[in-house]
């Protein structure tokens, strides 16, 4: 199939992009890397859209050190996130995630902002920023606003972004001394979406655990985190299974996904122990 678009315009800056969205009668779609949007259009899952191309807007790409946080522009490519020395030093979970994202061609075109705004429940970046306690930055007709990662992902492919807003950046707390961040997932083949995956962060204040590809959004598993903080591994695995209600599909049954999640949790905790030893 071929994509069916209602029009195309390249935005000069964020304000111009917002004006184009406002003039699109609700049919405006932001085009950044295009790795998800164009695929959906080719399958006729989205038709008649007015594409607002923000890919050439200056200032929306790159990683900057802002003291206690890293700021990653929404147009930063997956590959650039993975290779950036600031990310490797202060948010290594994101670097680890890039190795699991699809294939090189997609990593070279896809953007972190596009991945977060698309909100695919099987994707790595949404689970990563939720585990890291990140803040997302959006701009709309009324100005800018900040959205906590805990409030951003609402349902399958649904976020807290309004139709007239653009995601411009994400800020991530820098890893503290001694902090360990790990990602574990299982996929049928390299480059496939995970059957189940998780991000585990161990800080002085305790654990943060997110699970992905097991529900409509990445899940911040608070009961599991409490059990891990108490040193109760078996209790953490039991709490994880209680917290999950994964789907069954042609790739895996719900029971198998629950089983995988428990296995991945034990692996992640073991890896953290090895790195702290």
KESEFI-116881 format. One record per residue (C-alpha): residue in one letter; x, y, z; residue number from 1. Coordinates in steps of 0.001 Angstrom, whole numbers, always signed. Layout:
<pts>
PT resn       u       v       w resi
PT    a       X       Y       Z  NUM
...
</pts>
This chain:
<pts>
PT resn       u       v       w resi
PT    x      +0      +0      +0    1
PT    x    +972   +3628    -435    2
PT    x    +517   +6397   +2099    3
PT    x   -2480   +8697   +1809    4
PT    x   -1605  +12188   +3035    5
PT    x   -3796  +15262   +3007    6
PT    x    -868  +17629   +2599    7
PT    x   +2668  +18434   +3642    8
PT    x   +4393  +21500   +5068    9
PT    x   +7875  +22003   +6473   10
PT    x   +7955  +24066   +9661   11
PT    x  +10586  +26794  +10044   12
PT    x  +10436  +26774  +13837   13
PT    x   +8246  +25502  +16671   14
PT    x   +5844  +28456  +16480   15
PT    x   +5376  +27909  +12747   16
PT    x   +4713  +24219  +13383   17
PT    x   +2076  +25097  +15972   18
PT    x    +409  +27474  +13512   19
PT    x    +341  +24722  +10877   20
PT    x   -1253  +22319  +13359   21
PT    x   -3865  +24913  +14284   22
PT    x   -4778  +25368  +10622   23
PT    x   -5142  +21646   +9950   24
PT    x   -8655  +21171  +11422   25
PT    x   -7469  +18366  +13699   26
PT    x   -5786  +16426  +10894   27
PT    x   -2249  +17652  +11584   28
PT    x    +400  +15046  +12328   29
PT    x   +3948  +15806  +13387   30
PT    x   +6577  +14261  +11116   31
PT    x  +10015  +13902  +12727   32
PT    x  +11886  +10710  +11815   33
PT    x   +8776   +9180  +10255   34
PT    x   +9642   +5608  +11240   35
PT    x   +6273   +4998  +12918   36
PT    x   +3994   +7540  +11258   37
PT    x   +4896   +6714   +7658   38
PT    x   +4605   +2980   +8349   39
PT    x   +1103   +3538   +9749   40
PT    x    +162   +5636   +6725   41
PT    x   +1474   +3007   +4323   42
PT    x    -820    +482   +6009   43
PT    x   -3710   +2981   +5755   44
PT    x   -4020   +3044   +9540   45
PT    x   -3879   +6829   +9246   46
PT    x   -5289   +8620   +6192   47
PT    x   -5766  +12189   +5045   48
PT    x   -3258  +13603   +7500   49
PT    x   -1653  +16994   +7075   50
PT    x   +2024  +16253   +7701   51
PT    x   +3875  +18974   +9591   52
PT    x   +7583  +18296   +9109   53
PT    x   +9643  +19494  +12084   54
PT    x  +12812  +17614  +11151   55
PT    x  +14742  +20757  +10119   56
PT    x  +13923  +22904  +13147   57
PT    x  +17096  +24126  +14818   58
PT    x  +17519  +23544  +18531   59
PT    x  +15343  +20433  +18863   60
PT    x  +18198  +17933  +18596   61
PT    x  +21194  +17178  +20758   62
PT    x  +22107  +16405  +24355   63
PT    x  +23076  +19122  +26821   64
PT    x  +24284  +19041  +30413   65
PT    x  +22055  +21234  +32586   66
PT    x  +23584  +20533  +35963   67
PT    x  +21454  +17960  +37755   68
PT    x  +19788  +16771  +34542   69
PT    x  +20490  +15933  +30934   70
PT    x  +18299  +17602  +28345   71
PT    x  +17712  +15569  +25187   72
PT    x  +16052  +17344  +22289   73
PT    x  +13056  +15608  +20790   74
PT    x  +14692  +15357  +17353   75
PT    x  +17766  +13524  +18641   76
PT    x  +18143  +10333  +16615   77
PT    x  +18172   +6970  +18385   78
PT    x  +21720   +6297  +17188   79
PT    x  +22902   +9657  +18505   80
PT    x  +21327   +8993  +21896   81
PT    x  +23168   +5678  +22077   82
PT    x  +26522   +7150  +21080   83
PT    x  +26438  +10364  +23111   84
PT    x  +29096  +10402  +25872   85
PT    x  +26871  +12388  +28238   86
PT    x  +24119   +9794  +27919   87
PT    x  +26570   +6947  +28394   88
PT    x  +27942   +8571  +31538   89
PT    x  +24753   +9863  +33150   90
PT    x  +21831   +7864  +31703   91
PT    x  +23329   +4536  +30552   92
PT    x  +19893   +2918  +30485   93
PT    x  +19105   +4884  +27325   94
PT    x  +22355   +3795  +25684   95
PT    x  +21536    +177  +26492   96
PT    x  +18052    +582  +25055   97
PT    x  +19325   +1739  +21666   98
PT    x  +21026   -1619  +21096   99
PT    x  +17600   -3286  +21266  100
PT    x  +15691    -871  +19017  101
PT    x  +14841   -2417  +15640  102
PT    x  +17655   -2174  +13072  103
PT    x  +20386    +290  +12124  104
PT    x  +18346   +2030   +9426  105
PT    x  +15559   +2796  +11880  106
PT    x  +17978   +3841  +14637  107
PT    x  +19585   +6288  +12216  108
PT    x  +16263   +7938  +11330  109
PT    x  +13983   +7506  +14329  110
PT    x  +13936  +10181  +17049  111
PT    x  +13533   +9884  +20789  112
PT    x  +10699  +12425  +20739  113
PT    x   +8890  +10476  +18047  114
PT    x   +9214   +7260  +20041  115
PT    x   +7880   +8875  +23210  116
PT    x   +4988  +10662  +21496  117
PT    x   +4072   +7482  +19580  118
PT    x   +3861   +5638  +22929  119
PT    x   +4129   +2106  +21613  120
PT    x   +3748    -124  +24702  121
PT    x   +6389   -2517  +23333  122
PT    x   +9018    +201  +22816  123
PT    x  +12075    +651  +25021  124
PT    x  +12401   +4437  +25358  125
PT    x   +9026   +5020  +27083  126
PT    x   +9863   +2402  +29729  127
PT    x  +13343   +3885  +30154  128
PT    x  +12236   +7428  +30839  129
PT    x   +9549   +6194  +33226  130
PT    x  +12141   +4183  +35159  131
PT    x  +14478   +7182  +35256  132
PT    x  +11802   +9582  +36509  133
PT    x  +12173  +11915  +33533  134
PT    x  +10223  +15054  +32690  135
PT    x   +8829  +15721  +29214  136
PT    x   +8636  +19235  +27808  137
PT    x   +5857  +20278  +25450  138
PT    x   +4995  +23496  +23673  139
PT    x   +1554  +24580  +22544  140
PT    x    -436  +27720  +21713  141
PT    x    -586  +28674  +25396  142
PT    x   +3147  +28245  +25967  143
PT    x   +5319  +25515  +27447  144
PT    x   +4546  +22931  +30075  145
PT    x   +6273  +20069  +31847  146
PT    x   +4791  +16587  +32133  147
PT    x   +6138  +13959  +34526  148
PT    x   +6826  +10618  +32861  149
PT    x   +4417   +9011  +35359  150
PT    x   +1597  +11117  +33876  151
PT    x   +2574  +11009  +30214  152
PT    x   +1620   +7520  +28988  153
PT    x   -2137   +7035  +29182  154
PT    x   -3104   +4133  +26886  155
PT    x   -1976   +2331  +23742  156
PT    x    -478   +5015  +21453  157
PT    x   -2036   +7666  +23715  158
PT    x    -222  +10306  +25759  159
PT    x    -936  +13446  +27757  160
PT    x     +64  +15607  +24784  161
PT    x   -2786  +17703  +23452  162
PT    x   -3475  +17677  +19704  163
PT    x   -2102  +21195  +19410  164
PT    x   +1122  +20519  +21353  165
PT    x   +4587  +19428  +20252  166
PT    x   +7025  +17442  +22356  167
PT    x  +10268  +19431  +22351  168
PT    x  +12589  +17716  +24833  169
PT    x  +12978  +15332  +27744  170
PT    x  +15060  +16000  +30845  171
PT    x  +16515  +13117  +32829  172
PT    x  +18079  +13186  +36302  173
PT    x  +21754  +12317  +36157  174
PT    x  +22726   +9000  +37687  175
PT    x  +24061   +9428  +41208  176
PT    x  +27347   +7893  +42347  177
PT    x  +26877   +4141  +42646  178
PT    x  +23588   +4079  +40748  179
PT    x  +23058   +1059  +38495  180
PT    x  +20701    +940  +35503  181
PT    x  +19943   -2237  +33552  182
PT    x  +17572   -3270  +30788  183
PT    x  +16484   -6841  +30116  184
PT    x  +14170   -8108  +27392  185
PT    x  +13331  -11203  +25378  186
PT    x  +12468  -11052  +21673  187
PT    x  +12065  -13818  +19117  188
PT    x  +14688  -12291  +16821  189
PT    x  +17120   -9417  +17010  190
PT    x  +15262   -6261  +16021  191
PT    x  +11810   -7630  +16885  192
PT    x   +9658   -6018  +19529  193
PT    x  +10147   -7581  +22946  194
PT    x   +7788  -10293  +24139  195
PT    x   +8479   -8817  +27571  196
PT    x  +11037   -6367  +28872  197
PT    x  +11975   -4346  +31911  198
PT    x  +14143   -1487  +33124  199
PT    x  +15544   -1604  +36640  200
PT    x  +17284   +1312  +38351  201
PT    x  +18936    +955  +41768  202
PT    x  +19545   +4233  +43628  203
PT    x  +20337   +5082  +47212  204
PT    x  +16626   +5818  +47720  205
PT    x  +15648   +2385  +46407  206
PT    x  +14601    +664  +43208  207
PT    x  +12592   +1888  +40227  208
PT    x  +11211    -820  +37955  209
PT    x   +9238    -507  +34733  210
PT    x   +7898   -3326  +32616  211
PT    x   +7034   -3048  +28924  212
PT    x   +5336   -5071  +26200  213
PT    x   +3001   -6577  +28791  214
PT    x    +130   -4066  +28752  215
PT    x   -1231    -896  +27146  216
PT    x   +1509   +1316  +28637  217
PT    x   +4843    +818  +30354  218
PT    x   +4135     -74  +33975  219
PT    x   +5870   +1447  +36998  220
PT    x   +5668   -1563  +39322  221
PT    x   +5538    +102  +42745  222
PT    x   +4678   -3029  +44769  223
PT    x   +7592   -4848  +43170  224
PT    x   +9877   -1920  +43955  225
PT    x   +8855   -2058  +47632  226
PT    x   +9612   -5783  +47803  227
PT    x  +13014   -5256  +46195  228
PT    x  +13781   -2443  +48648  229
PT    x  +12982   -4896  +51457  230
PT    x  +15301   -7527  +49955  231
PT    x  +12426   -9941  +49269  232
PT    x  +13211  -11415  +45856  233
PT    x  +10491  -14069  +45898  234
PT    x   +7977  -11493  +47088  235
PT    x   +9024   -9179  +44272  236
PT    x   +8461  -11885  +41642  237
PT    x   +5046  -12703  +43144  238
PT    x   +4099   -9013  +43228  239
PT    x   +5166   -8626  +39604  240
PT    x   +2959  -11491  +38452  241
PT    x     +40  -10013  +40417  242
PT    x    +605   -6588  +38830  243
PT    x    +610   -7817  +35237  244
PT    x   -2354   -8481  +32968  245
PT    x    -581   -9014  +29644  246
PT    x   -2302   -9771  +26347  247
PT    x   -2141  -13044  +24468  248
PT    x   -1332  -12795  +20772  249
PT    x    +299  -14751  +17966  250
PT    x   +3740  -14097  +19498  251
PT    x   +3156  -15200  +23091  252
PT    x    +427  -16121  +25545  253
PT    x    -369  -14040  +28600  254
PT    x    +929  -16808  +30863  255
PT    x   +4217  -16960  +28978  256
PT    x   +4675  -13187  +29218  257
PT    x   +4096  -13348  +32975  258
PT    x   +6646  -16121  +33256  259
PT    x   +9158  -14154  +31189  260
PT    x   +8689  -11093  +33379  261
PT    x   +9616  -13084  +36481  262
PT    x  +12705  -14515  +34777  263
PT    x  +13784  -11055  +33588  264
PT    x  +13354   -9596  +37058  265
PT    x  +15705  -12179  +38559  266
PT    x  +18213  -11525  +35763  267
PT    x  +18055   -7769  +36256  268
PT    x  +18561   -8018  +40014  269
PT    x  +21476  -10409  +39494  270
PT    x  +23110   -7995  +37030  271
PT    x  +22787   -5142  +39487  272
PT    x  +24417   -7278  +42158  273
PT    x  +27296   -8098  +39813  274
PT    x  +27860   -4456  +38937  275
PT    x  +27796   -3376  +42562  276
PT    x  +30175   -6136  +43679  277
</pts>
